[in-house]
Amino acid sequence: MSINKVQSFLKQRLNEYHVNETILMTFIMQNASASTQKINENDLKTFLKNVDSIFTSIANRQLDRLFSMRDSYKFVDHLINCFQQKKIAIERNHLQQKELEEKASNSLKEEQQLKEKLDVLISYTKQFKEQVAKEISVKKCQNRRINITGEINTL
């Protein structure tokens, strides 16, 4: 909804507020929500004043820029320079995003490879533990069962 439509609506509502004494308006207002019924003429004038203020502010800012663009080539060059810098910054951010996505992908692949290597090392370590336990059992403990304790059992 444009600001002009809001302004027109509020002006129309103010006009209707003055004819609020008619039977038709009383009937319409009875069907309105409680918040709408509570709005008085001063509220409507305040709303309209705020909308007018916002519209004037926006229009003045836009007109100032347009006049500056018309009157000064330096201002236009400055705007073009700002847009180009922002465009370059956006392109740089896109490249950085792509690089980070590639690094994340490579890191995930590397992590998977390292997990596979770790699994292989754990299985070798368990086999080595069993072999050491057998050798100690045969050579030093006359075939008694040997249990190796410690962190190796947490693998």
C-alpha positions in Angstrom: 0.0 0.0 0.0 1.5 3.3 -1.0 1.7 6.3 1.3 -0.8 8.2 -0.9 -3.4 5.5 -0.3 -2.8 5.7 3.4 -3.1 9.4 3.4 -6.3 9.2 1.4 -7.7 6.6 3.7 -7.0 8.7 6.8 -8.5 11.8 5.2 -11.6 9.9 4.3 -11.8 8.4 7.8 -11.6 11.9 9.2 -14.4 13.1 7.0 -16.5 10.1 8.0 -15.8 10.8 11.6 -17.5 14.2 11.3 -20.6 12.5 9.9 -20.5 9.9 12.6 -23.9 11.0 13.9 -25.8 9.4 11.0 -27.7 6.2 11.6 -25.6 4.4 8.9 -22.3 5.3 10.5 -23.5 4.3 13.9 -24.5 0.9 12.4 -21.1 0.5 10.7 -19.2 1.4 13.8 -21.1 -1.1 15.8 -19.8 -3.9 13.6 -16.2 -2.6 13.8 -13.6 -4.1 16.1 -13.1 -2.7 19.6 -9.8 -1.1 18.7 -11.3 0.7 15.7 -14.2 2.0 17.8 -11.7 3.5 20.4 -10.0 5.6 17.7 -11.1 9.3 18.0 -10.6 12.3 15.8 -7.4 13.4 17.5 -5.9 9.9 16.9 -6.8 10.1 13.2 -5.2 13.6 13.0 -2.1 12.3 14.7 -1.9 9.3 12.3 -2.3 11.6 9.3 0.3 14.0 10.6 2.8 11.1 11.0 2.1 9.7 7.6 2.5 13.2 6.0 5.8 13.7 7.9 7.1 10.3 6.7 6.0 11.1 3.1 7.7 14.5 3.2 10.9 13.1 4.6 11.1 10.4 2.0 10.2 12.8 -0.8 12.7 15.4 0.3 15.5 12.9 0.6 14.8 11.5 -2.9 14.5 15.0 -4.4 17.7 16.1 -2.7 19.5 13.1 -4.3 18.0 13.8 -7.7 18.9 17.5 -7.6 22.4 16.5 -6.5 22.7 14.1 -9.3 21.5 16.7 -11.8 23.8 19.5 -10.5 27.0 17.6 -9.7 28.9 15.1 -11.8 31.1 14.5 -8.7 28.0 13.3 -6.8 27.1 10.9 -9.6 30.7 9.7 -9.8 30.6 9.2 -6.0 27.4 7.1 -6.3 28.8 5.1 -9.1 32.0 4.5 -7.1 30.0 3.4 -4.1 28.0 1.0 -6.2 31.1 -0.5 -7.8 32.7 -0.9 -4.4 29.6 -2.7 -3.1 29.5 -4.9 -6.2 33.2 -5.8 -5.7 32.5 -6.6 -2.0 29.6 -8.8 -3.0 31.7 -10.7 -5.5 34.5 -11.1 -3.0 32.0 -12.4 -0.4 30.6 -14.9 -3.0 34.2 -16.1 -3.7 34.9 -16.4 0.0 31.7 -18.3 0.5 32.6 -20.8 -2.3 36.1 -21.2 -0.9 34.7 -21.9 2.6 32.2 -24.4 1.1 35.0 -26.2 -0.7 37.1 -26.2 2.5 34.2 -27.6 4.5 33.6 -30.3 1.9 37.3 -31.2 1.9 37.4 -31.3 5.7 34.4 -33.7 5.7 36.2 -36.0 3.2 39.4 -35.8 5.2 37.5 -36.5 8.4 35.9 -39.6 6.9 39.3 -40.8 5.6 40.8 -40.3 9.1 38.0 -42.2 10.7 38.6 -45.1 8.4 42.3 -45.0 9.2 41.5 -44.8 12.9 39.2 -47.9 12.7 42.0 -49.8 11.0 44.6 -48.7 13.6 42.2 -49.7 16.4 41.7 -53.2 14.9 45.5 -53.6 14.5 46.0 -52.5 18.1 43.5 -55.0 19.4 45.1 -57.8 17.3 48.5 -56.7 18.7 47.2 -56.8 22.2 45.9 -60.3 21.8 49.3 -61.4 20.3 51.2 -59.8 23.2 48.9 -61.5 25.7 49.5 -64.9 24.0 53.3 -64.5 23.9 53.5 -63.4 27.5 51.2 -66.3 28.4 53.3 -68.9 26.5 56.8 -67.6 27.3 56.6 -66.3 30.9 53.4 -67.6 32.6 53.3 -71.3 31.5 50.1 -70.9 29.4 48.1 -69.2 32.0 45.5 -66.7 30.8 46.8 -63.1 30.7 44.7 -60.0 30.8 46.3 -56.7 29.7 44.6 -53.8 31.4 44.7 -50.1 30.9 43.6 -47.6 28.3 44.0 -50.1 25.5 40.8 -51.7 26.6 38.8 -48.5 26.0 39.4 -48.6 22.2 
